[in-house]
Amino acid sequence: MVKGSRASKKSKTAALWYICNMMKYPEANTLVIRQTAATLKNSCFTELKWAINRLGVNNKWKATESPLELTYLPTGQKIYFRGLDDPLKVTSITVAVGCLCWLWIEEAYEIPNEEAFNTLDESIRGITPPGLFKQITLTFNPWNEHHWLKARFFDTKSDDILAITTNYMCNEWLDASDLAMFEDMKKNRPKRYKVAGLGDWGITDGIVYENWIVEDLTDLIPRFANRYYGLDFGVNDPNALICFDFEAGQKKIYVYDEFYQGNITLDVLAAEVIKRINASFVTCDASAKQNIIDLCSRGIAAIPAVKGNGSVEFGIQWLQGFDIIVDYRCKNFIKEISNYQWLKDKQGNILDKPVDKDNHLLDALRYGVEPLRFGNVR
């Protein structure tokens, strides 16, 4: 497990390790993973070819792009490349020589949740030949201290986990201009330097919400008097209900409860909503008109949210004006808000539109604050 700053040799060191050890252990095969398969060719695949060239063993390796593979010619061992956006290809790898025992997950912060990692972990289960061992290497920039990677690997003490941090100062390949860039960052952008320079946990460019913290709200919840609710419907996606208290004078929103589950009947959903909102009203995803009607027929004051061009962006902008305090038990909301990012173009420039993925509770929160945004406060 290697978290580190930009230019800290994480990827290059990993690439050198895999090429050296593939040649050392004739029965080892490696799987390289990123969230999106299309990003592998210009990242890990290129880094491994660089390592082959750096070690002067080009004549012993064959690189193919269809399929994307590296083959060690003396033995037939392979390095495979897969994206999590095609999960069937991840779980259906059969090796011809030896066993699949090593896994490299590059930009591991892209893996949205621990369950997805567990699936990858299971892909290299089985007996290894004598002298061989299993190993998973995760490399990433530590952009958010709320990410599941921190709790799973850095906050947990285990003899099976080696978690280290690297930074640019251990990279002997940087020149004077590179070092000057980091010194300028240190002086003028200390918050960014902490993450991009030193490899500490923090938030880098592209995160939608930076205005939130996690607390234990147990003592506050009974005293909340300004409770609001939002609901995003799902079928295969989860139904997401968010419960929050709004304190205008404090400029604070307290997220204190959630319901998050898919593949349930409307009767089950209605029961969960009633249990949480009592006689209040809930603002719902307006696109599910029949669901709103059906909830109303079950005695729930369900009202549709306002939708239209720019409604998502305006809702986000409004929420960014408040401190959002989240109860520690709202695990799914914490996961969503930790990973919610702005879209980027092909050059990596941030766009004024969020990634529409894993944002069900966040959408529900936007719906829930509409009565406050538009002045329809009870």
N, C-alpha and C positions, 0 to 999 in steps of 0.2 A: 504494500500500500504506500504509494508515493504521492503526496501532495506537494505542490511547489509553485513558485512564482514563474512568470514568463522567463524564457531563456535560461532555465535552470537545468537543462540537459535531461529532463525526465524521459522524454521520448527517445532521444538518441541513445541514452544509456540502456534503456530497455531493449531497443533494437539490437545493440551490440551484444547484450546478454543472450538474447534468443538465438542469434546466429552462432555465437561461440558454443553454446550449450547444445544446440541441435546437432552440431558436428561432433561434440563430445559424447553425447548419449545416442547411440544408433537406433534406439527404439522409441524415441520421443517424437511426438507431433504436437503442434501448437495451433490453437484457435485464437484469432484476433477479432475483437468485437468493438464496434461503435454503435451508437443508437441508430444511425442512418447508414445504410450500405454504400450510398453514393459518395460519402465522405472518405471512405477507406483508401481509395486509389491515390488520392493526393495527400494522404497523411501517413498512416502506418505502413502501407505498401511501399511508399517512397522512402520512408525512414529505414525500413529493413533493406531495401536495395542499396541505400547509402551505406549501411553497416557492412553489407557484403563487399562493396567496393572499398570501403575503408580498411577492411581486413585483408584485402587482396585475394579473395577467393571467388572471383566472378566465374572462373571456369568450372567451379563445383556446384553452382546453383543455376536453376532455370526459372525465369519469371514469366508467367502467362497472365493475360488480362481477361480472358474468357475461357474458363472461369478465372477469377482473381486468385492466384496461388503462387507460392514459392516452393520449389522442389529441390531437395538436396540430392544431387545426382548419384553419388556413390552408394546411397542406401534406398532412395525412393521416399524418404521422410518428407512430410509436407507441412507448410504453414498455410492454414486456411483463413479466409476472411469472410465475415458475416455481419449483417446489420440486424439490429433488433426489430427493424420495421418489417422483417420477413421471418417471423419466429419459427416457422416450419423448417427453414433451412438451417437454423441454429441447432435444432434438436435431432436432425437427421444425418449427422456426419458419421460416416464409417471410414476408418482408416485401413489402408492395405498393408502397412508395415508398422509393427509395434502397437502403441496405444496413444490415445489422445490424453495427455497428462498435464499440459500447460495451457493457460488461458491468459491472454493480455487484453485488458479492457482499457482502451484509450479514451480520454475525456470522460471518465467514469461519472462525472456529475450529470451527464446527459441521461443516465439511467434513472427513470422517474421514481422508482420505489424499490424497497428491499425485496419484494416478491419477485420482481423481474430479475434481480441479481441471484436470488435463490435458484431460479430456473437455470441460469447459466452455471452456477456452482454444481448443480446436479448433472450437467452435461459431461463432466469429466470424472464421474464416479466409476468405480470398478477397481480391479486388482492391477497393480503395476508390476512389471518384471523386476527381478532383483536388481538393486542398485539404482533404480529409477524412483522418482518422487513426483507427487502432484504439487502444482503451484499455480496460484492465481495472482497476477500482478495488476493493480489498478493504478493508473496515472491520471492526474487531473489538477486543475487549478481550484483552490479552495474558496470558491466565490460566495458561499453562504454557510454560515455556522449552523443553520437550522436543517441543513441537508442530512438525509438519513446516513450518509457515509460517515459523518462525524460520530454519531452515536454508535454505529455498528463497529467501527474499526479504531477510532481514536479515543473514545471514552470508555472502551471496554478493554480490560487487561486479560490477555490470553497468550499462552506460549505458542499458539498457532498463528499469531498476528505480529507482523513487523510493520509498524506504521512510522514513517519518517517524513521529514519536511526538507525540501531543497530550495535554494534560491540562486539568483544570478551570480552571487559571489563565488560559487564553486565551479563556474563555467570558464575554463581556460581559453575557450575559443572566441570570447567576446573581445572586440577591439575597443580603442579609446572612445570612439563615438557612442558605442553601445553603453559603456559604463557612464559616460557623461549624461546620457538620456535618463538612466536610473537616478543619478545624483540630482538632476533637475526635478524628477518626479518626487524624490525625497524632500526637496526643499519647497516645491510649489503645490504638490498634490499629495500630502502625507497620507490621506485616507486611502488613496489608490496605491501608494507605495507599500502600505502595510500588506496588501494582498498581492498585487502584481510584482512588487519588488522583493518582499520578504517571505511570501508564501504563507502568511498567517490567514486565519479564517476571517472572512469579511464579505462585503458585497461589491461586485464590480459592475461595469456598465451592462445594461440590458435588463435588469430586474425591474419589474413594474412597481412593486410596493417596497419601499424601504422604511415606511413609517409604522412598523408594528413590532411588538414584543410579546413574549409568552410569560404569563403569570398564573399563580394559583388564585382563582377568583371565588373560592369556596365561601369565604366570609362576606363577599360583596353581593353575591347572587340573590340572597333573600331580600336585599334592600333595593334592587333595581326596580324603578318605577316607570321607566320609559322604554318598554319592550316592543321590539318590532321583529318581523319574520319575513323571510324570503324563501321561495321554493322553485327549484329547477327540476323539471320532469325528465325521466329517463326510461328507456326500455332495456336495451343492452347496457347503456350507460347507467350510472346510478341515479336514483332520485335523491336530490340534495336539498335538505331543509336547514336553514341557518337561523339561529336565535341570537339576538343581540340587544343591548341596551344603548341608548343614545343620550349622551350628556352634552348638550349644546354649549353650556357655559364653560365646560372643561375642554371642549373641542376633542372629545374622546368617544370612541365606539368600543363597547365591551362585547366581544364574541364569547358567549358562555355555553352554548350547546349546539349540537348538530345531529342530523340524521342523514345517513349516507348508505344507500343500498339499492341495488338494481334487481331486476327479475322478480318483482313482487306484484301482487294484485293491487288494484286501486283501493280495495277495502283495507288491506294491510297498511298502505300508505296513509289513508284517511285516519286510521286509528293512531298512527304515530304522530300525525299532525295535531289531532285533537288533544292528545296527551300532553303536547308541548305548548300549544297556544291558548288552550282553554276557550274563552269566548272572544278572543281577539280576532284580527283579520290577518291574512297572509297574502303577500304580493307574489304572483306567480308568472312563470314564463308564458307570455301572451300567445306564443305560437301553438300552444297545446290547448286550444279553445274547448275541446270536448272534455279534457281532463278537468278544466276549471268548472265547467257545468256540472260534471259528475261529483266533484268535491262539494259544490254548493248544495247539490241534492242530498248530500250526507250531513248537512248542517254546518258546513265550514264556510266562513266568510272569505272566500277566495276571490281576489280581484286580479285582473291582468296588468302586467307591467306595460309601460309605454315603450314601443319599439320604433326604430327608424334610423335613418342615416346618422351616424355619429353617436348613437345612444350609448354604445359600449365605451367609447373614448371619453364622452362627457361624464359618464358615471365613474369611470376610473379617476378622472381629474378631480371630481368632487370628493371622492374617498381619500385621495392623497392629501387633502387639507385637514385631515383628522389623525390623531394618534389612535391606532387600532391595537387594543389589548386583548389577547387571545388566551382563553383558559387552556391550561396544559393538556386537558383531556380531549380537546378538539383536534385529534390527531390528523384527520383527513383535511381539515381546513389548513392546519399548519403545513402539511405536505404540499397543498396546492399553492398557497401564498409564497412558500419558499421557492417554488419552481416556476412561477408565473413570469414570463419574459416577453419583451417586445420582439417583434419580428425583425429580422435583419435581411438586407439584400445580399446579392452574391459577393459583394465586396466587404461584407461585414458591417455595413452602416446600419444603425438602428433606425427603424421605421416607426411611425406614429400609429402602430396597430399591434395589438398583443397576439401572441400565438394562441390559436383557438384549440386548446388541448388541455385536458385535466384541469378544468376550471369551473366545475359544476357548482361548488359551494361559493366560489367567487362571483359567479353569475347570480346565484341566489342572493348574495349580499347586495349586489347592485340593484336587484329588484326590490329588496327589502327597504332600501333607503330612499326609494322614489317618493313616498309620501312626505319625507323630510326635504328632499331636494325641491319638490314642486309646491311646498308650503301646505300640504294637506295633512297637517299634524293634528292628532286627536286632541 
